[in-house]
Amino acid sequence: MLDLHNLQNYREDSRIEAKQATGGLPESIWETYSAFANAEGGVILLGVAEAPDKTLYAMDLQDPQWLLEDFWRGIHDPNLVSVNILKPEHVREHLVDGKRIIAITVPAVPASLGPVYIFQDERWTAFRRRGEGDFRCTQEELEAMYRRREKSQTLRAGLKTYLDTHFQPRVFEKTAGYTVQADCASMAARPLMGKAPSRPGLREWLQKTDAGFSETLLKLIDKSGKKDSEIYARANLSRQHFSKIRNNPNYRPTKPTALALAIALELNLAQTKDLIGRAGYALTNSSEFDLIVMYFIEQGCYDLGVINEALYEYDQSLLGA
């Protein structure tokens, strides 16, 4: 997430594109939309210019509403764009230093919908973001996206059978005024009486605590030989978010964040359970969310986009930020 009130801290890169748009919606916006969608996603800023030192600054749009209407007409035009992957919340007007700009957040295209093409020069063309530029997809890149789409369709076809076979919803029973889990129904459910028993040596016992989530994660990254930036990008986390994890040994991420990092590291199921367990989480057959993640790990699929697409289809939380 960009801090739009500090535009001067950003530069155009693989995830940020600035367009002045003072004379109307630039035609190049469609190339950038396709390029971001076919890569890692990114943010298109309208009403933002680049200074000589490459820093960004707001210019002020005279009629943002007109630009927004023009953009939505284009994105919904099947003769211009092959598929729209944006929702209303992805396109927002903002006031920065008293000046109006528009931020368009383009997610990476779901595997089942890619590649994203635009109609240009009498033909359909797909672009991909590389550095600060939008370039036509190579044949190898297109073939990779087609293979990803086919793999996604195959995996999702097997997901329903996996869930039907493994899903074990929790069953609760009421007994003696208490609600207890069915497999614990035989246990006496009664309030504790008197003082709790003393626990000698508790301090010494706590000193045996294993390494926490942050420490274990950093060791796994070092062992993988990958850069921090590669891991948090694959996990769909911001640099700022990852810095909090790195700099705070006691940091406890959310479960989707912990799992996204496990996926980015391509951990097997046992390793994943160990890593998220250090943040206090578990994977069980009583949760569809857990089962979906376990299914893709067991299938050796570590494509966060493919996994999130399946989670979205089953109305579950998405992995990453």
Long-range contacts (C-beta under 8 A, 24 or more apart in sequence): 1-238, 1-321, 2-43, 2-103, 4-94, 4-96, 4-101, 4-103, 5-96, 5-97, 7-45, 7-48, 7-55, 7-56, 7-57, 7-58, 7-96, 8-55, 8-56, 8-57, 9-55, 10-55, 10-56, 11-54, 11-55, 11-56, 12-50, 12-54, 12-56, 12-132, 13-131, 13-132, 14-39, 14-40, 14-42, 14-129, 14-130, 14-131, 14-132, 15-40, 15-41, 15-42, 15-43, 15-129, 16-42, 16-43, 16-45, 16-56, 17-42, 17-43, 17-44, 17-45, 17-132, 17-134, 18-45, 18-48, 18-49, 18-50, 18-56, 19-44, 19-45, 19-46, 19-48, 20-46, 20-47, 20-48, 20-49, 20-59, 21-46, 21-47, 21-61, 21-67, 21-102, 22-47, 22-59, 22-61, 22-62, 24-67, 24-70, 25-67, 25-70, 25-71, 25-74, 28-134, 29-71, 29-74, 30-74, 30-80, 30-81, 30-118, 30-120, 31-118, 31-120, 31-127, 31-134, 32-106, 32-127, 32-129, 32-134, 33-75, 33-81, 33-104, 33-106, 33-116, 33-118, 34-81, 34-115, 34-116, 34-117, 34-118, 34-125, 34-126, 34-127, 34-128, 34-134, 35-127, 35-128, 35-129, 35-134, 35-135, 36-106, 36-108, 36-129, 37-85, 37-106, 37-107, 37-108, 37-109, 37-114, 37-116, 38-108, 38-109, 38-114, 38-115, 38-116, 38-126, 38-127, 38-128, 38-129, 38-137, 38-141, 38-145, 39-108, 39-128, 39-129, 39-130, 40-108, 40-129, 40-233, 41-105, 41-106, 41-107, 41-108, 42-105, 42-106, 42-129, 43-103, 43-104, 43-105, 43-106, 44-103, 44-104, 44-106, 45-101, 45-102, 45-103, 45-104, 46-101, 46-102, 46-103, 46-104, 47-99, 47-100, 47-101, 47-102, 48-101, 58-96, 58-97, 58-99, 58-100, 58-101, 59-99, 59-101, 60-98, 60-99, 60-100, 60-101, 61-99, 61-100, 61-101, 61-102, 64-93, 64-100, 64-101, 64-102, 65-93, 67-102, 68-93, 68-102, 71-102, 71-104, 79-119, 80-118, 80-119, 81-116, 81-117, 81-118, 81-119, 82-115, 82-116, 82-117, 82-118, 82-124, 83-109, 83-113, 83-116, 85-109, 85-110, 85-113, 85-116, 108-305, 109-305, 110-152, 110-305, 110-308, 110-309, 111-148, 111-149, 111-151, 111-152, 111-303, 111-305, 111-306, 111-309, 112-149, 112-152, 112-153, 112-156, 112-309, 113-149, 114-145, 114-148, 114-149, 115-142, 115-145, 115-146, 148-303, 148-306, 151-301, 151-303, 151-306, 152-303, 152-306, 152-309, 155-295, 155-296, 155-299, 155-301, 155-306, 155-310, 156-309, 156-310, 156-313, 158-295, 158-299, 159-292, 159-295, 159-310, 162-291, 162-295, 163-288, 163-291, 163-292, 163-295, 166-285, 166-291, 167-285, 167-286, 167-288, 167-291, 168-285, 168-286, 169-286, 170-286, 210-278, 211-278, 212-249, 212-250, 212-278, 212-279, 213-245, 213-251, 213-252, 213-253, 213-258, 213-275, 213-276, 213-278, 213-279, 214-245, 214-246, 214-248, 214-249, 214-250, 214-251, 215-249, 216-274, 216-275, 216-278, 217-245, 217-261, 217-275, 218-246, 220-265, 220-267, 220-271, 220-275, 221-265, 224-265, 226-265, 231-261, 231-264, 231-265, 232-261, 232-264, 234-263, 234-264, 234-304, 235-260, 235-261, 235-263, 235-264, 235-304, 235-319, 235-320, 236-260, 236-304, 236-319, 236-320, 236-321, 237-261, 237-320, 237-321, 238-321, 241-321, 252-279, 252-280, 253-279, 255-279, 255-281, 256-317, 256-318, 256-319, 256-320, 257-319, 257-320, 257-321, 259-293, 259-319, 260-304, 260-319, 260-320, 263-293, 263-296, 263-297, 263-302, 263-304, 263-307, 263-319, 264-302, 264-304, 266-302, 267-297, 268-297, 269-294, 269-297, 269-298, 272-297, 288-314, 288-316, 289-316, 289-317, 292-316, 293-319
